[in-house]
């Protein structure tokens, strides 16, 4: 029997997140630069008569606690959508090893969904034109088209407008999540209630310096209302030697910091684990 096909689903990190408007249907219009970690969830795919999903890993229970998780998970949603698009009845047995926290502002579910689309295309031996695959991905979730390639990208609209970034490099990073709920809908509701003005659309940052100086995450204050730990994490990360930037990703509660050197990131990671033994902490390289 052939070896199973494997896909890595790296974490998505919003290096900045600006709210620039809102559509009549309620969706917010954003400008954001996505970076991606090297580590992430792992999906394996094996031939089968039907679509089935098994979940393991440290955050498996969080997903399997959901009602009807076999059918509600984005991975199986991707499989069914791809079956329908291709007009196939071929199945697959998918195993998701969940190492990224759930609902954490780092696109874990979106990355898993994108990896499922990539892996199933390989398993079933089909090639789909990128724009068509991105359109299918967008029907499943706003962040999923950007997660398909897992490469740094500027994202606009509700996630459908993608442009390559003018810089591309690997930067040492540390990610921290307090493992407390920070619901996206509640954060956006608090953002709207704040009356904060939308930002003007701008030219994407062309250098790391511009990225650090001229951008931010417009949802941070709203997220802190629901999860005060975010403020403490950002302050602590920002105080670590060699830290160039400490910021929240997405709607929280994951925070990240970029560091000048790998040694500085390693020291900061150890400090965070000592300070918060119950938190999720990951040291990695971030592609920006």
C-alpha positions in Angstrom: 0.0 0.0 0.0 1.3 3.5 -0.8 2.4 5.8 2.0 -0.3 8.2 3.2 -0.1 11.7 1.9 0.8 14.3 4.5 0.2 18.1 4.6 1.3 20.6 7.2 -1.2 23.3 8.1 0.9 26.2 9.5 -0.4 28.9 11.8 -1.6 32.1 10.1 -0.4 35.3 11.9 -1.8 38.7 11.2 1.3 40.9 11.2 -1.2 43.8 11.1 -5.0 44.0 10.8 -6.7 47.2 9.8 -10.5 47.6 9.5 -11.1 49.8 6.5 -14.9 49.5 6.0 -18.0 47.4 6.4 -20.3 45.9 3.7 -24.1 46.2 3.7 -24.3 42.5 4.7 -22.3 43.2 7.8 -18.9 41.7 6.8 -16.0 44.0 7.7 -13.5 45.0 5.0 -9.9 44.5 6.1 -6.3 45.1 5.1 -3.9 42.6 6.6 -0.6 41.0 6.0 -0.5 37.3 6.7 2.7 35.5 7.8 3.0 31.8 8.3 4.8 29.6 10.8 6.8 26.6 9.8 5.1 24.4 12.4 1.4 23.6 12.5 -1.2 20.9 12.5 -0.6 17.8 10.4 -3.1 16.1 8.1 -2.7 12.7 6.6 -4.8 11.2 3.8 -5.4 7.6 2.9 -7.8 6.2 0.2 -11.2 5.1 1.4 -14.7 4.5 0.1 -16.2 7.4 2.1 -15.1 10.6 3.8 -14.1 10.0 7.4 -12.1 12.1 9.9 -10.1 11.1 13.0 -8.6 13.7 15.3 -5.7 13.4 17.7 -3.1 15.7 19.3 -3.2 18.0 22.3 -6.2 20.0 21.1 -8.2 17.1 19.7 -10.7 17.2 22.6 -11.6 20.8 21.8 -12.8 19.9 18.4 -14.5 16.6 19.3 -16.5 18.4 22.0 -18.5 20.1 19.2 -21.8 18.6 18.3 -21.6 16.4 15.2 -17.9 17.2 14.9 -17.4 14.6 12.1 -19.6 16.7 9.8 -19.2 20.2 11.2 -15.4 20.3 11.0 -13.9 22.4 8.2 -11.8 19.5 7.1 -14.8 17.3 6.2 -16.6 20.4 4.8 -13.6 20.9 2.5 -13.7 17.2 1.4 -17.4 17.3 0.6 -17.1 20.6 -1.2 -14.3 19.3 -3.3 -16.2 16.1 -4.1 -19.1 18.1 -5.3 -17.0 20.5 -7.4 -15.2 17.5 -9.1 -18.3 15.4 -9.4 -16.5 12.5 -7.6 -17.7 9.9 -5.2 -14.2 8.9 -4.1 -13.6 9.0 -0.4 -10.7 9.5 1.9 -9.8 8.7 5.5 -8.2 11.9 7.0 -6.3 12.1 10.3 -5.9 15.6 11.8 -3.2 16.0 14.4 -4.3 19.1 16.2 -1.3 21.0 17.8 -2.6 24.6 17.3 -5.1 25.9 19.8 -8.7 26.2 18.6 -10.4 29.6 17.9 -7.2 31.4 18.7 -6.8 34.1 16.0 -4.2 32.1 14.1 -6.4 30.5 11.5 -6.0 26.9 12.7 -9.3 25.8 11.2 -8.7 27.8 8.0 -5.2 26.3 7.6 -6.6 22.8 8.2 -9.3 23.4 5.6 -6.7 24.6 3.1 -4.4 21.7 3.8 -7.4 19.3 3.3 -8.0 20.8 -0.2 -4.3 20.5 -1.1 -4.0 17.0 0.3 -7.2 15.6 -1.3 -6.2 17.0 -4.7 -3.0 15.0 -4.4 -4.7 11.9 -3.1 -7.3 12.0 -5.9 -4.8 12.9 -8.6 -6.6 16.1 -9.7 -5.3 19.5 -10.7 -7.5 22.5 -10.3 -6.7 26.0 -11.6 -5.6 28.2 -8.6 -8.4 30.8 -9.0 -11.0 28.1 -9.1 -9.6 26.5 -6.0 -9.4 29.9 -4.2 -13.0 30.5 -5.1 -14.0 27.2 -3.6 -11.9 28.0 -0.5 -13.6 31.4 -0.1 -17.0 29.7 0.0 -15.7 27.8 3.1 -14.2 30.7 5.0 -12.7 34.2 4.5 -9.1 33.3 5.5 -8.9 30.0 3.6 -7.8 31.3 0.2 -4.8 32.9 1.7 -3.9 29.7 3.6 -3.9 27.6 0.4 -0.3 28.6 -0.4 0.9 29.3 3.1 3.1 32.1 1.8 3.2 35.7 3.0 0.4 37.6 1.4 -1.5 40.9 1.6 -5.2 40.3 2.1 -8.0 42.8 1.4 -11.8 42.8 1.1 -13.2 40.0 3.2 -10.3 37.8 2.3 -10.8 37.3 -1.4 -8.2 39.9 -2.7 -4.7 38.5 -2.4 -1.5 40.2 -3.4 2.1 39.0 -2.9 4.1 41.0 -0.3 7.2 43.1 -1.4 9.4 41.5 1.2 9.8 37.9 2.2 12.1 36.6 4.9 12.1 34.4 8.0 12.0 36.1 11.4 12.4 34.4 14.8 9.1 34.5 16.6 7.3 33.4 19.8 3.5 32.8 19.9 1.6 32.8 23.2 -2.1 31.9 23.9 -3.7 31.9 27.4 -6.1 29.1 26.4 -9.1 31.3 27.2 -12.0 31.9 24.9 -12.0 35.1 22.8 -15.0 34.8 20.5 -14.5 36.5 17.1 -18.2 37.7 17.0 -18.0 39.2 20.5 -14.7 41.0 19.7 -16.2 42.5 16.5 -19.3 43.6 18.4 -17.1 45.4 20.9 -15.1 47.0 18.1 -18.3 48.3 16.5 -19.6 49.5 19.9 -16.4 51.5 20.4 -17.2 53.8 17.5 -13.7 53.6 16.2 -13.3 55.2 12.8 -12.3 52.9 9.9 -8.8 53.3 8.6 -7.9 54.7 5.2 -6.6 52.1 2.8 -2.8 52.3 2.5 0.2 51.1 0.5 1.5 47.8 1.9 4.6 48.2 4.1 7.7 47.6 2.0 10.2 47.0 4.8 10.2 45.4 8.2 10.7 48.9 9.7 7.6 50.2 8.0 5.7 47.2 9.2 6.7 47.8 12.8 6.1 51.6 12.8 3.0 52.2 10.6 0.6 49.4 11.4 -1.3 47.8 14.2 -4.2 45.5 15.0 -7.5 47.4 15.2 -9.2 44.7 17.2 -6.7 44.6 20.1 -8.6 46.9 22.5 -11.9 45.1 21.9 -10.3 41.7 22.5 -8.7 42.9 25.7 -12.2 43.7 27.0 -13.0 40.0 26.7 -9.6 38.6 27.6 -7.5 40.9 29.8 -4.7 38.4 29.7 -3.9 39.7 26.2 -2.7 43.0 27.6 -0.4 41.2 30.0 1.1 38.9 27.4 1.7 41.8 25.0 3.5 43.8 27.7 5.6 40.9 28.8 6.6 40.0 25.2 7.4 43.6 24.5 9.8 43.7 27.5 11.9 40.8 26.3 15.4 41.6 25.1 15.6 41.6 21.3 11.9 42.0 20.8 11.1 44.1 17.6 7.3 43.8 17.8 4.7 42.4 20.1 1.2 42.3 18.7 -2.1 40.3 18.8 -3.1 38.1 15.8 -6.5 38.2 14.3 -9.3 38.7 16.9 -7.2 37.0 19.6 -6.3 35.6 22.0 -3.0 34.5 20.5 -0.2 37.1 20.7 3.1 37.0 18.9 6.5 38.7 19.1 9.2 39.1 16.4 12.8 38.9 17.6 16.2 40.1 16.3 17.8 36.7 16.8 16.9 33.1 17.3 18.7 33.1 20.7 16.5 36.1 21.8 13.4 34.2 20.8 14.5 31.1 22.6 15.1 33.0 25.8 11.7 34.8 25.5 10.0 31.5 24.9 11.5 30.0 28.0 10.6 33.0 30.0 7.0 32.8 28.9 6.8 29.1 29.8 8.1 29.9 33.2 5.7 32.7 33.7 2.7 30.9 32.4 3.0 27.1 32.7 -0.7 26.7 31.7 -0.4 28.7 28.5 0.3 27.5 25.0 3.7 28.8 23.9 5.4 28.1 20.5 8.8 29.2 19.3 9.2 29.2 15.5 10.3 31.0 12.4 7.7 33.3 10.9 7.7 33.9 7.2 6.8 37.5 6.6 
